[in-house]
Amino acid sequence: QVQLVESGGGLVQPGGSLRLSCAASGFTFTSYAMSWYRQAPGKERGMVASISSTGLSTNYRDSVKGRFTISRDDTKNTVYLQMNNLESEDTAVYYCKARGTLTEYWGQGIQVTVSS
């Protein structure tokens, strides 16, 4: 069955770094664009970064540009989110999403907390 399993979250101090990973299985990974979303308490879920199925195109929300980098390794069916210079406002549950032509899949989410 389809699985998207996030890992790499946790507690980090402001200015620190984390790398999130999302391991995919059960579908043709190279046919799907991949994205990271996040949802903070009391706020709507919103897109953080996305990467096309080819890996040639990426997009970021304005607040993370220059700090976050999305990448994918098609040999491992994995998408990554490198997060540098983290801020308290980055605290949220982060979700991985796979988007195909007709279908989309979500991971279960992983907590990232930025606090001193």
Secondary structure, 3 states (H helix, E strand, C coil): CCEEEEECCEEECCCCCEEEEEEEECCCHHHCEEEEEEECCCCCCEEEEEECCCCCCEEECHHHCCCEEEEEECCCCEEEEEECCCCHHHCEEEEEEEECCCCEEECCCEEEEECC
